[in-house]
Amino acid sequence: FSMISIAGLSWIVWGHHMFQSGMSPALGTSFMMSTMVIAVPSAIKTFNWLGTLWRGNIRFTTPMLFAIGFVSMFVIGGLSGIYMASTPVDIFIHDTYFIVGHIHYVVFGGSLLGAFAAIYYWYPKMFGRMMNETLGKIHFALTFTFFNGTFFPMHIIGVGGHMRRIYNPTQYDFLKPLQHWNVFMTVSALLLGASQLIFLANFVWSMFAGVRASRNPWQANTLEWEAPTPPPHGNFPGPLPTVYRGPYEYSSPLVSEDFLPQARRLESHVAAAAH
């Protein structure tokens, strides 16, 4: 329901980009309220993600590290967005680097870290080989570090009044005390870009020389791991698998393992004993 709420409210929050356009104060107030309200289902989604991890047997594989990084960066981006929802605050920080930092925490920290998690996770399903785990963790550590080094200081200089889309900030006296942050962010951004070369090298190298993936390398429950790796045309070469349970049956008392795939059939007496 929180996803439905976010999708519905997203139709009536776009005016928060236009608080300085001269719109009616009443209209601006309505956009301000709707933007604040959309933070509620967004927070519910965050607790949904955290609740999924709560008391779980978490293994810090590369996909999990990127997934946790996604949640934490999305939270920072969401919290900075609440400031901008307030019309008086937004009028001050509009068109400053605070806005740039916020959107990159949501788009880069949220979307791209999630995309990296998905690539590392489903790479063995796509190519039948595992990406190198050590290189993956190095890629995560460098990306996470230099990402924050690039975009977090933008909130600081944005509150200081540093405009975005500026050719030479040193021509303004009030921005000169903030110039060291610009240098720091530039170096961090260059290192962030260079860190992605590790990912590209790992991606290409693993395609030919990576360890061959097992049928279910992540011990997952979902149906895609019932198909051969990599999957043939039509995914399942024989009959379609029979689904006996939901996709999140972890720590089930019916089995000794920590996972219980959807298509695994249990003996009838074992299932009956559970009830």
Secondary structure, 3 states (H helix, E strand, C coil): CHHHHHHHHHHHCHHHHCCCCCCCHHHHHHHHHHHHHCHHHHHHHHHHHHHHHCCCCCCCCHHHHHHHHHHHHHHHHHHHHHHHHCHHHHHHHCCEHHHHHHHHHHHHHHHHHHHHHHHHHHHHHHHCECCCHHHHHHHHHHHHHHHHHHHHHHHHHHHCCCECCCCCHHHCHHHHHHHHHHHHHHHHHHHHHHHHHHHHHHHHHHHHHCCECCCCCCCCCCHHHHCCCCCCCCCCCCCCCCCCCCCCCECCCCCCCCECCCCCCCCHHHHHHHC
